[in-house]
Amino acid sequence: MLLRTILAATTAATVLLVPAAAQAAAPEPAAPPTTATVATAAERAAAAAADPVIVVGGLSGISIAYEPIAARLRADGYRVSIFQLPNLGLGDIRESARALSSYVDRVRAATGAARVDLVGHSEGGLVSRWYVKYLGGAATVDQYVSLGSPQYGTYVANLVAVLGLGSCAGVIACQQMTIGSSFLADLNAGDDTPGPVRWATVRTWQDELVRPVDNAVLADGATNILVQAWCPLRVVGHLGLVLDGTTYTAVRQVLAGAPVQPNCFAV
């Protein structure tokens, strides 16, 4: 009975840890985002000439979870694709980063672009950082934006590790996202923001899966955006970072190289 309880709790927590991996080639959206977030004609023209954007998904969940932010970006003129983590992100984050490296090469070949921009949600932000830091991504990535990524780990993963009898129920990525893991020690050794890449992070006080919330921040010159620092009444959860209009306005401003002034009333 005790083992059954532990396994049930572990399974539930693992599914929740970093929800919603995305598909590698998502269909076109059925409807555009609301006018509260649509760019001007000049912004759309600039977006069309900008780097292709790759939305890097997180651990577990349904593929459609990343289509909302991809659809907003497409409607604003960006060339966008969604990268699904191999094996739903359950395996070694370093292996996922190698798969991302190959995917970036394919996007660059298909578009003729020298560089791409990466928008990584949750585990996707760690995958993207490993790619930039250790797999040559500094030469191919222009801008990096993470949404609720446990850059320095999360106590939620530590809790799942305990419930999973010390192994996160065998989920390697969960083990790697625990605070104090050897993976994070390697990832965070030295400069948080290497190379010419422009680095930004977005986090929310209501993130139920990245605790403490400030573990989603990068040092060494990154632009770190707390949603509630601009919009104190805005309630945004972990998955909400890819659904929320206010968060999207911050992402769009970062990608455009504009001053960050999120629209608190965006839908």
BELBELBEL-V558711 format. One record per residue. N is the residue number from 1. RES is the residue in one letter. SS is DSSP state (H for helix, E for strand, - for the rest). PHI is phi in whole degrees, 0 to 359 (none if undefined). OMEGA is omega in whole degrees, -180 to 180 (NA if undefined). Layout:
N&RES&SS&PHI&OMEGA  N&RES&SS&PHI&OMEGA
//
This chain:
1&M&-&none&180  2&L&H&296&180  3&L&H&297&179  4&R&H&299&179  5&T&H&296&180  6&I&H&298&-178  7&L&H&294&179  8&A&H&295&179  9&A&H&295&180  10&T&H&296&-179  11&T&H&299&-179  12&A&H&297&-178  13&A&H&292&180  14&T&H&295&179  15&V&H&298&-178  16&L&H&278&-169  17&L&H&307&176  18&V&-&218&-166  19&P&-&289&163  20&A&-&74&167  21&A&-&283&-175  22&A&-&245&-178  23&Q&-&273&-174  24&A&-&289&179  25&A&-&219&-175  26&A&-&278&178  27&P&-&289&176  28&E&-&295&-178  29&P&-&292&179  30&A&-&285&-177  31&A&-&214&180  32&P&-&284&176  33&P&-&291&-178  34&T&-&292&-178  35&T&-&296&180  36&A&-&294&-177  37&T&-&239&-176  38&V&-&283&-177  39&A&-&283&174  40&T&-&287&180  41&A&H&300&180  42&A&H&295&179  43&E&H&293&179  44&R&H&294&179  45&A&H&296&178  46&A&H&294&-180  47&A&H&296&-178  48&A&H&297&180  49&A&H&267&-176  50&A&-&279&178  51&D&-&300&169  52&P&E&300&180  53&V&E&251&175  54&I&E&249&175  55&V&E&273&-176  56&V&E&259&-174  57&G&-&285&-178  58&G&-&253&-172  59&L&-&267&171  60&S&-&71&177  61&G&-&95&-175  62&I&-&266&-173  63&S&H&294&-175  64&I&H&289&-175  65&A&H&300&-177  66&Y&H&262&178  67&E&H&294&180  68&P&H&303&-179  69&I&H&287&176  70&A&H&295&180  71&A&H&295&177  72&R&H&298&-179  73&L&H&295&178  74&R&H&298&-180  75&A&H&296&178  76&D&-&269&171  77&G&-&101&-178  78&Y&-&280&170  79&R&-&274&-169  80&V&E&230&168  81&S&E&223&-178  82&I&E&241&179  83&F&E&257&176  84&Q&-&272&178  85&L&-&295&178  86&P&H&301&-179  87&N&H&55&179  88&L&H&59&176  89&G&H&76&-178  90&L&-&282&-175  91&G&-&271&-177  92&D&-&298&-180  93&I&H&299&179  94&R&H&295&177  95&E&H&292&176  96&S&H&298&179  97&A&H&295&177  98&R&H&294&177  99&A&H&294&177  100&L&H&297&179  101&S&H&303&179  102&S&H&296&-180  103&Y&H&294&178  104&V&H&301&179  105&D&H&300&179  106&R&H&292&179  107&V&H&295&180  108&R&H&296&179  109&A&H&294&-178  110&A&H&287&-175  111&T&H&258&-175  112&G&-&77&-178  113&A&-&277&177  114&A&-&283&-177  115&R&-&225&176  116&V&E&233&170  117&D&E&253&-180  118&L&E&247&173  119&V&E&241&-174  120&G&E&252&177  121&H&E&262&173  122&S&-&55&-180  123&E&H&305&180  124&G&H&302&177  125&G&H&291&178  126&L&H&288&177  127&V&H&302&-178  128&S&H&295&179  129&R&H&296&180  130&W&H&297&178  131&Y&H&301&-179  132&V&H&294&-172  133&K&H&283&-170  134&Y&H&239&-173  135&L&-&238&175  136&G&-&86&-178  137&G&H&292&179  138&A&H&298&-180  139&A&H&271&-175  140&T&-&238&-179  141&V&E&250&178  142&D&E&269&-178  143&Q&E&231&178  144&Y&E&239&175  145&V&E&229&176  146&S&E&251&179  147&L&E&241&178  148&G&-&60&179  149&S&-&269&-180  150&P&-&283&-174  151&Q&-&303&179  152&Y&-&242&176  153&G&-&90&-180  154&T&-&218&178  155&Y&H&297&177  156&V&H&297&177  157&A&H&295&177  158&N&H&298&178  159&L&H&296&179  160&V&H&297&178  161&A&H&299&179  162&V&H&294&-180  163&L&H&295&179  164&G&-&271&177  165&L&-&59&175  166&G&-&89&-175  167&S&-&237&-175  168&C&H&57&-179  169&A&H&56&176  170&G&H&84&180  171&V&-&276&-174  172&I&H&296&-179  173&A&H&299&176  174&C&H&297&178  175&Q&H&302&-177  176&Q&H&288&180  177&M&-&269&175  178&T&-&289&178  179&I&-&297&180  180&G&-&92&-179  181&S&-&292&178  182&S&H&294&177  183&F&H&299&-179  184&L&H&292&176  185&A&H&298&178  186&D&H&292&-178  187&L&H&297&-174  188&N&-&262&177  189&A&-&289&178  190&G&-&75&-174  191&D&-&288&175  192&D&-&291&-171  193&T&-&232&-175  194&P&-&288&173  195&G&-&76&-179  196&P&-&277&-180  197&V&-&299&173  198&R&E&267&-170  199&W&E&253&175  200&A&E&214&175  201&T&E&231&175  202&V&E&234&180  203&R&E&220&-180  204&T&-&222&179  205&W&-&298&-176  206&Q&-&270&179  207&D&-&295&-176  208&E&-&276&-175  209&L&-&246&175  210&V&-&251&-179  211&R&-&229&-4  212&P&-&291&-175  213&V&H&301&-177  214&D&H&289&172  215&N&H&287&176  216&A&H&270&-176  217&V&-&263&172  218&L&-&248&177  219&A&-&264&172  220&D&-&61&171  221&G&-&92&178  222&A&-&291&171  223&T&E&273&-177  224&N&E&251&-174  225&I&E&248&172  226&L&E&260&-175  227&V&H&307&-174  228&Q&H&284&174  229&A&H&292&178  230&W&H&262&-173  231&C&-&228&-171  232&P&-&302&-176  233&L&-&267&-178  234&R&-&283&179  235&V&-&255&-177  236&V&-&225&177  237&G&-&271&-176  238&H&-&297&178  239&L&H&292&180  240&G&H&300&180  241&L&H&297&177  242&V&H&259&-180  243&L&-&246&-169  244&D&-&283&-179  245&G&H&293&179  246&T&H&297&177  247&T&H&301&-180  248&Y&H&298&180  249&T&H&299&177  250&A&H&294&179  251&V&H&299&-179  252&R&H&298&179  253&Q&H&295&178  254&V&H&297&-179  255&L&H&297&-179  256&A&H&276&-177  257&G&-&70&-178  258&A&-&266&174  259&P&-&301&-178  260&V&-&275&177  261&Q&-&217&-175  262&P&-&303&176  263&N&-&276&-176  264&C&-&291&-176  265&F&-&251&180  266&A&-&293&-178  267&V&-&265&NA
//
